[in-house]
Amino acid sequence: MDSSGEVQERFFDQGYLKFNDQTGTYIEKFNSAQHQLENKTGLAISDELQHMITRYLNL
C-alpha cells in the first residue's frame, strides 16, 4: 500500500490498483491487462459498504 493526498496505490497478489477519488486503473499481474475504473457518481462509498469491504479483506 502507498498513498498520498492525490493518488492511492494498492498492491495485491493478483495485480496493482492505482486510483484517486474519480478514476482508477487495475493492472493484472500475470497478463498485464488493464481495467479502467470510474466513480460515475463522484460520491464516496457509504460507511456500511466500507465496513463490509474491510471485513471481507481482513478474512
PDB file with SEQRES, HELIX, SHEET and CRYST1 records, atoms N, CA, C and O in Angstrom:
SEQRES   1 A   59  MET ASP SER SER GLY GLU VAL GLN GLU ARG PHE PHE ASP          
SEQRES   2 A   59  GLN GLY TYR LEU LYS PHE ASN ASP GLN THR GLY THR TYR          
SEQRES   3 A   59  ILE GLU LYS PHE ASN SER ALA GLN HIS GLN LEU GLU ASN          
SEQRES   4 A   59  LYS THR GLY LEU ALA ILE SER ASP GLU LEU GLN HIS MET          
SEQRES   5 A   59  ILE THR ARG TYR LEU ASN LEU                                  
HELIX    1 AA1 ASP A   47  LEU A   57  1                                  11    
SHEET    1 AA1 5 ASP A   2  SER A   3  0                                        
SHEET    2 AA1 5 GLN A   8  PHE A  12 -1                                        
SHEET    3 AA1 5 GLY A  15  PHE A  19 -1                                        
SHEET    4 AA1 5 THR A  23  GLU A  28 -1                                        
SHEET    5 AA1 5 GLN A  34  GLU A  38 -1                                        
CRYST1    1.000    1.000    1.000  90.00  90.00  90.00 P 1           1          
ATOM      1  N   MET A   1       0.844  -1.173   0.000  1.00  0.00           N  
ATOM      2  CA  MET A   1       0.000   0.000   0.000  1.00  0.00           C  
ATOM      3  C   MET A   1       0.888   1.235   0.000  1.00  0.00           C  
ATOM      4  O   MET A   1       1.901   1.297   0.697  1.00  0.00           O  
ATOM      5  N   ASP A   2       0.482   2.215  -0.801  1.00  0.00           N  
ATOM      6  CA  ASP A   2       1.170   3.507  -0.844  1.00  0.00           C  
ATOM      7  C   ASP A   2       0.094   4.557  -1.063  1.00  0.00           C  
ATOM      8  O   ASP A   2      -0.861   4.320  -1.802  1.00  0.00           O  
ATOM      9  N   SER A   3       0.235   5.698  -0.439  1.00  0.00           N  
ATOM     10  CA  SER A   3      -0.781   6.718  -0.634  1.00  0.00           C  
ATOM     11  C   SER A   3      -0.195   8.109  -0.443  1.00  0.00           C  
ATOM     12  O   SER A   3       0.784   8.312   0.274  1.00  0.00           O  
ATOM     13  N   SER A   4      -0.832   9.047  -1.110  1.00  0.00           N  
ATOM     14  CA  SER A   4      -0.524  10.459  -0.948  1.00  0.00           C  
ATOM     15  C   SER A   4      -1.857  11.183  -0.960  1.00  0.00           C  
ATOM     16  O   SER A   4      -2.907  10.543  -1.023  1.00  0.00           O  
ATOM     17  N   GLY A   5      -1.832  12.492  -0.901  1.00  0.00           N  
ATOM     18  CA  GLY A   5      -3.070  13.250  -0.913  1.00  0.00           C  
ATOM     19  C   GLY A   5      -3.860  13.115  -2.197  1.00  0.00           C  
ATOM     20  O   GLY A   5      -5.084  13.245  -2.186  1.00  0.00           O  
ATOM     21  N   GLU A   6      -3.184  12.856  -3.303  1.00  0.00           N  
ATOM     22  CA  GLU A   6      -3.836  12.802  -4.607  1.00  0.00           C  
ATOM     23  C   GLU A   6      -4.080  11.386  -5.132  1.00  0.00           C  
ATOM     24  O   GLU A   6      -5.119  11.119  -5.734  1.00  0.00           O  
ATOM     25  N   VAL A   7      -3.137  10.490  -4.908  1.00  0.00           N  
ATOM     26  CA  VAL A   7      -3.205   9.162  -5.526  1.00  0.00           C  
ATOM     27  C   VAL A   7      -2.992   8.078  -4.471  1.00  0.00           C  
ATOM     28  O   VAL A   7      -2.110   8.178  -3.617  1.00  0.00           O  
ATOM     29  N   GLN A   8      -3.816   7.049  -4.553  1.00  0.00           N  
ATOM     30  CA  GLN A   8      -3.681   5.873  -3.690  1.00  0.00           C  
ATOM     31  C   GLN A   8      -3.166   4.718  -4.545  1.00  0.00           C  
ATOM     32  O   GLN A   8      -3.509   4.619  -5.723  1.00  0.00           O  
ATOM     33  N   GLU A   9      -2.364   3.864  -3.974  1.00  0.00           N  
ATOM     34  CA  GLU A   9      -1.861   2.691  -4.677  1.00  0.00           C  
ATOM     35  C   GLU A   9      -2.000   1.478  -3.774  1.00  0.00           C  
ATOM     36  O   GLU A   9      -1.716   1.543  -2.578  1.00  0.00           O  
ATOM     37  N   ARG A  10      -2.438   0.376  -4.355  1.00  0.00           N  
ATOM     38  CA  ARG A  10      -2.572  -0.875  -3.612  1.00  0.00           C  
ATOM     39  C   ARG A  10      -1.962  -1.997  -4.441  1.00  0.00           C  
ATOM     40  O   ARG A  10      -2.158  -2.070  -5.654  1.00  0.00           O  
ATOM     41  N   PHE A  11      -1.228  -2.860  -3.771  1.00  0.00           N  
ATOM     42  CA  PHE A  11      -0.573  -3.985  -4.422  1.00  0.00           C  
ATOM     43  C   PHE A  11      -1.196  -5.273  -3.900  1.00  0.00           C  
ATOM     44  O   PHE A  11      -1.328  -5.449  -2.689  1.00  0.00           O  
ATOM     45  N   PHE A  12      -1.576  -6.161  -4.789  1.00  0.00           N  
ATOM     46  CA  PHE A  12      -2.210  -7.429  -4.450  1.00  0.00           C  
ATOM     47  C   PHE A  12      -1.435  -8.569  -5.103  1.00  0.00           C  
ATOM     48  O   PHE A  12      -0.627  -8.339  -6.002  1.00  0.00           O  
ATOM     49  N   ASP A  13      -1.679  -9.788  -4.654  1.00  0.00           N  
ATOM     50  CA  ASP A  13      -1.066 -10.955  -5.297  1.00  0.00           C  
ATOM     51  C   ASP A  13      -1.458 -11.032  -6.772  1.00  0.00           C  
ATOM     52  O   ASP A  13      -0.671 -11.488  -7.601  1.00  0.00           O  
ATOM     53  N   GLN A  14      -2.673 -10.586  -7.101  1.00  0.00           N  
ATOM     54  CA  GLN A  14      -3.186 -10.699  -8.466  1.00  0.00           C  
ATOM     55  C   GLN A  14      -2.923  -9.471  -9.329  1.00  0.00           C  
ATOM     56  O   GLN A  14      -3.146  -9.518 -10.539  1.00  0.00           O  
ATOM     57  N   GLY A  15      -2.452  -8.366  -8.736  1.00  0.00           N  
ATOM     58  CA  GLY A  15      -2.219  -7.186  -9.549  1.00  0.00           C  
ATOM     59  C   GLY A  15      -2.001  -5.933  -8.735  1.00  0.00           C  
ATOM     60  O   GLY A  15      -1.619  -5.991  -7.566  1.00  0.00           O  
ATOM     61  N   TYR A  16      -2.246  -4.804  -9.365  1.00  0.00           N  
ATOM     62  CA  TYR A  16      -1.886  -3.494  -8.827  1.00  0.00           C  
ATOM     63  C   TYR A  16      -3.030  -2.527  -9.118  1.00  0.00           C  
ATOM     64  O   TYR A  16      -3.548  -2.516 -10.234  1.00  0.00           O  
ATOM     65  N   LEU A  17      -3.432  -1.725  -8.156  1.00  0.00           N  
ATOM     66  CA  LEU A  17      -4.509  -0.756  -8.305  1.00  0.00           C  
ATOM     67  C   LEU A  17      -3.987   0.631  -7.961  1.00  0.00           C  
ATOM     68  O   LEU A  17      -3.393   0.840  -6.904  1.00  0.00           O  
ATOM     69  N   LYS A  18      -4.215   1.568  -8.862  1.00  0.00           N  
ATOM     70  CA  LYS A  18      -3.828   2.966  -8.654  1.00  0.00           C  
ATOM     71  C   LYS A  18      -5.089   3.798  -8.880  1.00  0.00           C  
ATOM     72  O   LYS A  18      -5.738   3.667  -9.917  1.00  0.00           O  
ATOM     73  N   PHE A  19      -5.445   4.663  -7.905  1.00  0.00           N  
ATOM     74  CA  PHE A  19      -6.714   5.366  -8.016  1.00  0.00           C  
ATOM     75  C   PHE A  19      -6.715   6.683  -7.248  1.00  0.00           C  
ATOM     76  O   PHE A  19      -5.871   6.927  -6.386  1.00  0.00           O  
ATOM     77  N   ASN A  20      -7.690   7.523  -7.588  1.00  0.00           N  
ATOM     78  CA  ASN A  20      -7.986   8.733  -6.826  1.00  0.00           C  
ATOM     79  C   ASN A  20      -9.499   8.747  -6.599  1.00  0.00           C  
ATOM     80  O   ASN A  20     -10.151   7.716  -6.765  1.00  0.00           O  
ATOM     81  N   ASP A  21     -10.067   9.892  -6.225  1.00  0.00           N  
ATOM     82  CA  ASP A  21     -11.490   9.946  -5.922  1.00  0.00           C  
ATOM     83  C   ASP A  21     -12.380   9.719  -7.147  1.00  0.00           C  
ATOM     84  O   ASP A  21     -13.541   9.338  -6.993  1.00  0.00           O  
ATOM     85  N   GLN A  22     -11.871   9.940  -8.338  1.00  0.00           N  
ATOM     86  CA  GLN A  22     -12.691   9.884  -9.542  1.00  0.00           C  
ATOM     87  C   GLN A  22     -12.397   8.697 -10.466  1.00  0.00           C  
ATOM     88  O   GLN A  22     -13.319   8.122 -11.044  1.00  0.00           O  
ATOM     89  N   THR A  23     -11.129   8.330 -10.606  1.00  0.00           N  
ATOM     90  CA  THR A  23     -10.766   7.290 -11.571  1.00  0.00           C  
ATOM     91  C   THR A  23      -9.735   6.342 -10.984  1.00  0.00           C  
ATOM     92  O   THR A  23      -9.124   6.622  -9.953  1.00  0.00           O  
ATOM     93  N   GLY A  24      -9.556   5.221 -11.655  1.00  0.00           N  
ATOM     94  CA  GLY A  24      -8.557   4.260 -11.230  1.00  0.00           C  
ATOM     95  C   GLY A  24      -8.167   3.339 -12.372  1.00  0.00           C  
ATOM     96  O   GLY A  24      -8.845   3.270 -13.396  1.00  0.00           O  
ATOM     97  N   THR A  25      -7.074   2.643 -12.179  1.00  0.00           N  
ATOM     98  CA  THR A  25      -6.610   1.646 -13.132  1.00  0.00           C  
ATOM     99  C   THR A  25      -6.158   0.423 -12.357  1.00  0.00           C  
ATOM    100  O   THR A  25      -5.364   0.524 -11.422  1.00  0.00           O  
ATOM    101  N   TYR A  26      -6.673  -0.738 -12.754  1.00  0.00           N  
ATOM    102  CA  TYR A  26      -6.236  -2.000 -12.172  1.00  0.00           C  
ATOM    103  C   TYR A  26      -5.441  -2.730 -13.238  1.00  0.00           C  
ATOM    104  O   TYR A  26      -5.924  -2.911 -14.356  1.00  0.00           O  
ATOM    105  N   ILE A  27      -4.225  -3.153 -12.906  1.00  0.00           N  
ATOM    106  CA  ILE A  27      -3.349  -3.862 -13.843  1.00  0.00           C  
ATOM    107  C   ILE A  27      -3.155  -5.279 -13.324  1.00  0.00           C  
ATOM    108  O   ILE A  27      -2.646  -5.491 -12.223  1.00  0.00           O  
ATOM    109  N   GLU A  28      -3.573  -6.249 -14.142  1.00  0.00           N  
ATOM    110  CA  GLU A  28      -3.423  -7.649 -13.758  1.00  0.00           C  
ATOM    111  C   GLU A  28      -1.957  -8.047 -13.779  1.00  0.00           C  
ATOM    112  O   GLU A  28      -1.209  -7.636 -14.666  1.00  0.00           O  
ATOM    113  N   LYS A  29      -1.548  -8.844 -12.804  1.00  0.00           N  
ATOM    114  CA  LYS A  29      -0.148  -9.225 -12.654  1.00  0.00           C  
ATOM    115  C   LYS A  29       0.323 -10.175 -13.759  1.00  0.00           C  
ATOM    116  O   LYS A  29       1.416 -10.001 -14.298  1.00  0.00           O  
ATOM    117  N   PHE A  30      -0.485 -11.166 -14.095  1.00  0.00           N  
ATOM    118  CA  PHE A  30       0.012 -12.238 -14.949  1.00  0.00           C  
ATOM    119  C   PHE A  30      -0.136 -11.979 -16.441  1.00  0.00           C  
ATOM    120  O   PHE A  30       0.645 -12.520 -17.224  1.00  0.00           O  
ATOM    121  N   ASN A  31      -1.101 -11.177 -16.865  1.00  0.00           N  
ATOM    122  CA  ASN A  31      -1.203 -10.907 -18.298  1.00  0.00           C  
ATOM    123  C   ASN A  31      -1.170  -9.412 -18.618  1.00  0.00           C  
ATOM    124  O   ASN A  31      -1.359  -9.019 -19.769  1.00  0.00           O  
ATOM    125  N   SER A  32      -0.934  -8.591 -17.615  1.00  0.00           N  
ATOM    126  CA  SER A  32      -0.784  -7.140 -17.754  1.00  0.00           C  
ATOM    127  C   SER A  32      -2.002  -6.446 -18.359  1.00  0.00           C  
ATOM    128  O   SER A  32      -1.887  -5.325 -18.853  1.00  0.00           O  
ATOM    129  N   ALA A  33      -3.170  -7.098 -18.329  1.00  0.00           N  
ATOM    130  CA  ALA A  33      -4.390  -6.445 -18.802  1.00  0.00           C  
ATOM    131  C   ALA A  33      -4.704  -5.271 -17.885  1.00  0.00           C  
ATOM    132  O   ALA A  33      -4.497  -5.342 -16.673  1.00  0.00           O  
ATOM    133  N   GLN A  34      -5.206  -4.190 -18.474  1.00  0.00           N  
ATOM    134  CA  GLN A  34      -5.543  -3.008 -17.695  1.00  0.00           C  
ATOM    135  C   GLN A  34      -7.049  -2.793 -17.710  1.00  0.00           C  
ATOM    136  O   GLN A  34      -7.697  -2.943 -18.746  1.00  0.00           O  
ATOM    137  N   HIS A  35      -7.594  -2.444 -16.566  1.00  0.00           N  
ATOM    138  CA  HIS A  35      -9.025  -2.190 -16.421  1.00  0.00           C  
ATOM    139  C   HIS A  35      -9.199  -0.776 -15.891  1.00  0.00           C  
ATOM    140  O   HIS A  35      -8.749  -0.453 -14.792  1.00  0.00           O  
ATOM    141  N   GLN A  36      -9.855   0.061 -16.682  1.00  0.00           N  
ATOM    142  CA  GLN A  36     -10.106   1.439 -16.281  1.00  0.00           C  
ATOM    143  C   GLN A  36     -11.364   1.489 -15.408  1.00  0.00           C  
ATOM    144  O   GLN A  36     -12.379   0.872 -15.732  1.00  0.00           O  
ATOM    145  N   LEU A  37     -11.286   2.215 -14.320  1.00  0.00           N  
ATOM    146  CA  LEU A  37     -12.388   2.339 -13.375  1.00  0.00           C  
ATOM    147  C   LEU A  37     -12.778   3.808 -13.266  1.00  0.00           C  
ATOM    148  O   LEU A  37     -11.935   4.696 -13.396  1.00  0.00           O  
ATOM    149  N   GLU A  38     -14.069   4.055 -13.026  1.00  0.00           N  
ATOM    150  CA  GLU A  38     -14.527   5.432 -12.900  1.00  0.00           C  
ATOM    151  C   GLU A  38     -15.620   5.514 -11.846  1.00  0.00           C  
ATOM    152  O   GLU A  38     -16.560   4.719 -11.852  1.00  0.00           O  
ATOM    153  N   ASN A  39     -15.493   6.473 -10.948  1.00  0.00           N  
ATOM    154  CA  ASN A  39     -16.531   6.745  -9.959  1.00  0.00           C  
ATOM    155  C   ASN A  39     -17.530   7.683 -10.620  1.00  0.00           C  
ATOM    156  O   ASN A  39     -17.358   8.902 -10.584  1.00  0.00           O  
ATOM    157  N   LYS A  40     -18.569   7.126 -11.221  1.00  0.00           N  
ATOM    158  CA  LYS A  40     -19.510   7.925 -12.007  1.00  0.00           C  
ATOM    159  C   LYS A  40     -20.354   8.859 -11.163  1.00  0.00           C  
ATOM    160  O   LYS A  40     -20.804   9.892 -11.659  1.00  0.00           O  
ATOM    161  N   THR A  41     -20.579   8.528  -9.913  1.00  0.00           N  
ATOM    162  CA  THR A  41     -21.384   9.400  -9.062  1.00  0.00           C  
ATOM    163  C   THR A  41     -20.550  10.494  -8.426  1.00  0.00           C  
ATOM    164  O   THR A  41     -21.086  11.526  -8.021  1.00  0.00           O  
ATOM    165  N   GLY A  42     -19.251  10.285  -8.332  1.00  0.00           N  
ATOM    166  CA  GLY A  42     -18.391  11.255  -7.672  1.00  0.00           C  
ATOM    167  C   GLY A  42     -18.531  11.247  -6.165  1.00  0.00           C  
ATOM    168  O   GLY A  42     -17.991  12.116  -5.481  1.00  0.00           O  
ATOM    169  N   LEU A  43     -19.264  10.255  -5.638  1.00  0.00           N  
ATOM    170  CA  LEU A  43     -19.501  10.173  -4.200  1.00  0.00           C  
ATOM    171  C   LEU A  43     -18.668   9.074  -3.578  1.00  0.00           C  
ATOM    172  O   LEU A  43     -18.377   8.061  -4.214  1.00  0.00           O  
ATOM    173  N   ALA A  44     -18.292   9.280  -2.348  1.00  0.00           N  
ATOM    174  CA  ALA A  44     -17.588   8.236  -1.595  1.00  0.00           C  
ATOM    175  C   ALA A  44     -18.576   7.116  -1.274  1.00  0.00           C  
ATOM    176  O   ALA A  44     -19.785   7.345  -1.242  1.00  0.00           O  
ATOM    177  N   ILE A  45     -18.066   5.911  -1.037  1.00  0.00           N  
ATOM    178  CA  ILE A  45     -18.946   4.799  -0.678  1.00  0.00           C  
ATOM    179  C   ILE A  45     -19.483   5.008   0.732  1.00  0.00           C  
ATOM    180  O   ILE A  45     -18.880   5.718   1.536  1.00  0.00           O  
ATOM    181  N   SER A  46     -20.605   4.394   1.021  1.00  0.00           N  
ATOM    182  CA  SER A  46     -21.228   4.551   2.332  1.00  0.00           C  
ATOM    183  C   SER A  46     -20.375   3.899   3.415  1.00  0.00           C  
ATOM    184  O   SER A  46     -19.547   3.033   3.131  1.00  0.00           O  
ATOM    185  N   ASP A  47     -20.587   4.322   4.647  1.00  0.00           N  
ATOM    186  CA  ASP A  47     -19.866   3.737   5.779  1.00  0.00           C  
ATOM    187  C   ASP A  47     -20.160   2.242   5.896  1.00  0.00           C  
ATOM    188  O   ASP A  47     -19.271   1.455   6.221  1.00  0.00           O  
ATOM    189  N   GLU A  48     -21.408   1.854   5.631  1.00  0.00           N  
ATOM    190  CA  GLU A  48     -21.787   0.441   5.716  1.00  0.00           C  
ATOM    191  C   GLU A  48     -21.031  -0.393   4.683  1.00  0.00           C  
ATOM    192  O   GLU A  48     -20.508  -1.459   5.007  1.00  0.00           O  
ATOM    193  N   LEU A  49     -20.974   0.087   3.449  1.00  0.00           N  
ATOM    194  CA  LEU A  49     -20.243  -0.641   2.407  1.00  0.00           C  
ATOM    195  C   LEU A  49     -18.754  -0.667   2.715  1.00  0.00           C  
ATOM    196  O   LEU A  49     -18.099  -1.690   2.512  1.00  0.00           O  
ATOM    197  N   GLN A  50     -18.216   0.434   3.197  1.00  0.00           N  
ATOM    198  CA  GLN A  50     -16.797   0.484   3.590  1.00  0.00           C  
ATOM    199  C   GLN A  50     -16.502  -0.573   4.652  1.00  0.00           C  
ATOM    200  O   GLN A  50     -15.488  -1.267   4.578  1.00  0.00           O  
ATOM    201  N   HIS A  51     -17.381  -0.694   5.631  1.00  0.00           N  
ATOM    202  CA  HIS A  51     -17.212  -1.675   6.702  1.00  0.00           C  
ATOM    203  C   HIS A  51     -17.259  -3.099   6.151  1.00  0.00           C  
ATOM    204  O   HIS A  51     -16.450  -3.940   6.542  1.00  0.00           O  
ATOM    205  N   MET A  52     -18.199  -3.375   5.246  1.00  0.00           N  
ATOM    206  CA  MET A  52     -18.316  -4.722   4.665  1.00  0.00           C  
ATOM    207  C   MET A  52     -17.081  -5.085   3.854  1.00  0.00           C  
ATOM    208  O   MET A  52     -16.610  -6.221   3.919  1.00  0.00           O  
ATOM    209  N   ILE A  53     -16.555  -4.135   3.094  1.00  0.00           N  
ATOM    210  CA  ILE A  53     -15.355  -4.378   2.295  1.00  0.00           C  
ATOM    211  C   ILE A  53     -14.157  -4.635   3.214  1.00  0.00           C  
ATOM    212  O   ILE A  53     -13.364  -5.544   2.968  1.00  0.00           O  
ATOM    213  N   THR A  54     -14.033  -3.841   4.262  1.00  0.00           N  
ATOM    214  CA  THR A  54     -12.938  -4.005   5.208  1.00  0.00           C  
ATOM    215  C   THR A  54     -12.999  -5.386   5.865  1.00  0.00           C  
ATOM    216  O   THR A  54     -11.977  -6.061   5.991  1.00  0.00           O  
ATOM    217  N   ARG A  55     -14.183  -5.800   6.278  1.00  0.00           N  
ATOM    218  CA  ARG A  55     -14.338  -7.122   6.889  1.00  0.00           C  
ATOM    219  C   ARG A  55     -13.946  -8.223   5.908  1.00  0.00           C  
ATOM    220  O   ARG A  55     -13.258  -9.172   6.285  1.00  0.00           O  
ATOM    221  N   TYR A  56     -14.379  -8.103   4.649  1.00  0.00           N  
ATOM    222  CA  TYR A  56     -14.056  -9.108   3.635  1.00  0.00           C  
ATOM    223  C   TYR A  56     -12.543  -9.189   3.409  1.00  0.00           C  
ATOM    224  O   TYR A  56     -11.984 -10.283   3.346  1.00  0.00           O  
ATOM    225  N   LEU A  57     -11.894  -8.054   3.289  1.00  0.00           N  
ATOM    226  CA  LEU A  57     -10.460  -8.040   3.014  1.00  0.00           C  
ATOM    227  C   LEU A  57      -9.626  -8.529   4.190  1.00  0.00           C  
ATOM    228  O   LEU A  57      -8.490  -8.964   3.999  1.00  0.00           O  
ATOM    229  N   ASN A  58     -10.165  -8.466   5.391  1.00  0.00           N  
ATOM    230  CA  ASN A  58      -9.441  -8.909   6.576  1.00  0.00           C  
ATOM    231  C   ASN A  58      -9.684 -10.371   6.911  1.00  0.00           C  
ATOM    232  O   ASN A  58      -9.126 -10.866   7.891  1.00  0.00           O  
ATOM    233  N   LEU A  59     -10.493 -11.078   6.138  1.00  0.00           N  
ATOM    234  CA  LEU A  59     -10.754 -12.505   6.406  1.00  0.00           C  
ATOM    235  C   LEU A  59      -9.537 -13.347   6.111  1.00  0.00           C  
ATOM    236  O   LEU A  59      -9.575 -14.566   6.278  1.00  0.00           O  
TER     237      LEU A  59                                                      
END                                                                             
